[in-house]
Amino acid sequence: MSIGPMAHLAQIVDAQSKRISSFDRSGGNADFIPIGAGETKDLAVIEGAGIIKHIWVTLSSQDALARRNLILRAYWDGQEHPSVESPIGEFFGQGWGMKYNWVSLPLAAAPKEGNALVCYFPMPFGAGARITIENDSEEPCPHFYYYIDYESHASIPDDQGRFHAQYRQELTQPESDFGDRENEWAVLGEFSNNPTDKFNYVFCEPQGKGHFVGVNYFVNCPSPIWYGEGDDMFLVDGEDWPGSAHGTGTEDYFNQSWCPDEKYLHPYFGTARAPGRENDSPRFGWLGRTHVYRFHLEDPIRFTKSLRASIEHGHANCLTLDLASVAYWYQTLPSAPFAALPDREKRAPLPEIGVVDVHRWRDCWRSHREGARWGNIS
């Protein structure tokens, strides 16, 4: 039996291939749509049954955070609330409103300079589909180009889950149950134990029957110390901790090891961005913005009633981190509505920390330690 992404490529399917795109209906070359400030537009409204097979997007805007402020939503089978809701950048694997090349099997940001956003996640629907884009910005998006390629089918088998993707973000803090100090690597004392997922950063909490297929995880670390001692945890169908799938550390979950700090792109996992590692910029440990990803294309995490997918922010949730993520899964409908998306002001990324900030921290520390001249005086 053949397996992998091309396993069914030779199979003849009774379906009609169709495309909805932004092509110029006059026959000219203005192959884009404008999206005004505050405007929501339908990208596709499809009747009947089918499967979206491919999406491509590129855009231009004066808004420096356009990729955080353009909100992608998708609705299946007439459900009133969206099954996909995310800033367009994070959905396609571009954090903090930035642009950079990266590649995986289901998602990519392609040249030029990460401007082309690509998705190959299949998205079945049995009774209609609607995809929208909201410009939650004070600036218009004058040029929005897109393809949505899909197949029209007479019907979709009952075993086809509906695609879901949810954006979440959180500015974490050391949790009081385990002390309020950022005690990573036990540099401030003994490690605490954490026999719970109560204070974890949560990727998603779907209700229904389905399977979890991956996550893009965006970590803005305000400290030079390693951010990734936190374990991944998956609690299935309401089970107690430690659950069906409990991991050993953040880099371990993302199929890497020993505190990686380099770009690495595998079709199923990797580090799409590591701060200051691709040039001669000064290095301060793991300070800054890191984007890692993991797709469970061969090993989906299945659930029949519910799933709570989460990860510690530092061992025993001891770190302050600016976190964002998009989780991807398939499930039956109806699905539960998502929590309200953070508003534009709250979605704005926290500023990057640089050399001057680190120097000011040292000066503040030294000035409060009588006689201190070096940085390693307790």
C-alpha positions, 0 to 999 in steps of 0.5 A, spaced: 500 500 500 502 506 498 503 512 503 504 519 503 502 525 500 502 522 493 499 516 495 492 517 491 495 522 486 493 516 480 486 515 483 481 517 478 476 522 482 469 523 479 469 531 481 470 538 477 476 542 478 474 549 479 477 556 481 475 562 484 481 568 484 482 575 484 483 576 476 481 582 472 474 581 470 475 586 464 481 582 461 486 587 463 492 586 468 489 589 475 488 582 478 487 584 485 481 586 489 482 592 494 479 592 501 478 598 505 479 600 512 474 596 516 471 592 510 470 585 510 469 582 503 467 575 501 473 571 497 469 565 496 462 563 496 461 556 494 454 552 494 454 544 495 459 539 496 466 540 495 474 540 497 478 546 497 485 544 495 489 550 495 490 557 497 495 562 494 495 569 497 499 576 496 498 583 498 500 590 499 499 595 504 501 601 507 499 598 514 506 595 517 502 590 521 497 588 515 499 581 516 496 581 523 490 586 521 487 582 516 483 577 519 482 570 515 475 566 516 472 560 513 465 557 514 463 550 513 456 547 511 452 554 513 455 554 520 454 561 523 460 562 527 467 561 523 471 554 523 477 558 521 479 565 524 486 567 524 490 573 522 492 572 515 500 572 517 500 567 522 495 562 519 500 561 513 506 561 518 508 569 518 509 571 525 509 578 528 506 582 521 513 580 518 515 577 512 520 571 511 521 565 507 519 558 510 517 551 507 513 546 510 508 540 506 501 544 508 503 551 509 509 556 506 511 563 505 514 563 498 519 568 494 519 574 493 521 575 501 515 571 503 510 575 500 507 569 497 502 565 502 500 558 500 496 553 503 495 545 501 490 543 507 484 540 504 478 543 507 472 539 505 464 541 506 458 538 504 453 544 504 457 550 502 463 554 504 464 561 505 471 564 506 472 572 508 477 577 509 476 583 514 481 589 514 481 590 521 486 596 520 486 604 519 489 603 512 486 600 506 489 594 503 489 596 495 492 590 492 489 583 495 491 577 490 488 570 491 487 563 488 482 558 491 482 552 488 477 547 489 473 540 487 466 540 486 463 533 488 456 530 488 457 529 496 462 528 501 463 522 505 461 522 512 468 520 515 470 527 512 472 532 518 471 539 517 478 543 517 479 548 523 484 553 525 484 558 531 489 563 533 491 565 540 496 569 544 498 570 551 503 574 555 504 569 560 507 570 567 510 566 572 504 562 576 504 563 583 502 556 585 510 555 583 513 561 585 513 568 582 520 568 580 523 566 573 527 560 575 528 557 568 534 552 569 534 552 576 538 558 576 534 562 582 533 555 586 530 548 586 526 547 580 518 546 582 514 540 580 508 541 575 503 535 576 498 539 572 496 543 565 492 548 569 497 554 567 499 552 561 499 556 554 493 553 550 493 551 543 486 549 542 480 546 546 475 543 541 469 540 542 467 534 538 470 528 534 476 529 530 484 529 530 489 535 531 494 536 525 499 541 528 501 548 530 505 554 528 508 557 535 511 564 535 515 565 541 517 572 543 522 571 549 524 577 553 530 573 556 537 570 553 535 564 557 532 558 553 525 559 553 523 551 551 523 547 557 516 547 557 512 540 556 507 539 551 501 536 554 494 533 550 488 531 554 483 527 550 476 526 552 476 530 559 482 525 562 486 527 567 493 529 567 498 527 565 493 525 559 494 521 553 500 524 550 505 528 555 512 530 552 519 532 555 520 539 552 518 544 547 524 543 542 522 535 543 515 536 541 518 540 535 522 534 533 529 538 535 533 537 541 538 541 546 535 548 545 536 549 538 537 556 535 538 555 528 533 555 522 531 548 520 525 546 515 523 539 514 516 538 511 513 536 518 517 540 523 522 545 524 524 552 526 522 557 521 525 563 524 531 564 529 533 571 531 539 573 529 542 567 527 542 568 519 547 574 519 552 577 523 547 580 528 550 580 536 547 574 539 544 574 546 542 567 547 534 566 545 532 573 546 527 575 541 522 572 536 522 564 534 517 561 530 517 553 530 512 549 527 510 541 528 504 538 523 502 531 525 500 529 518 503 522 520 501 522 527 494 526 528 492 526 535 485 523 535 479 525 540 472 523 540 469 528 545 474 533 546 481 535 546 485 540 550 492 541 547 497 546 551 504 547 553 508 550 559 511 556 558 518 554 561 519 549 566 513 549 571 510 555 567 516 560 570 517 564 564 514 571 562 513 570 554 509 573 549 506 567 545 502 566 539 499 560 535 495 557 530 492 550 531 490 546 526 485 540 526 479 537 523 472 535 527 465 534 526 460 539 526 457 543 529 463 546 533 464 550 539 465 558 537 472 560 538 473 565 544 473 573 541 479 574 537 483 580 541 482 587 538 487 590 534 491 594 539 492 587 543 494 584 537 500 588 536 506 585 537 510 587 543 517 591 541 523 587 540 528 587 545 535 589 543 542 591 545 541 598 549 535 594 553 540 589 555 545 594 557 540 598 561 538 592 565 545 591 567 546 598 569 539 598 573 541 591 577 548 594 578 546 600 581 542 596 586 547 592 588 552 596 593 559 594 590 557 590 584 561 591 578 560 585 574 554 581 572 555 574 576 554 577 583 549 574 587 
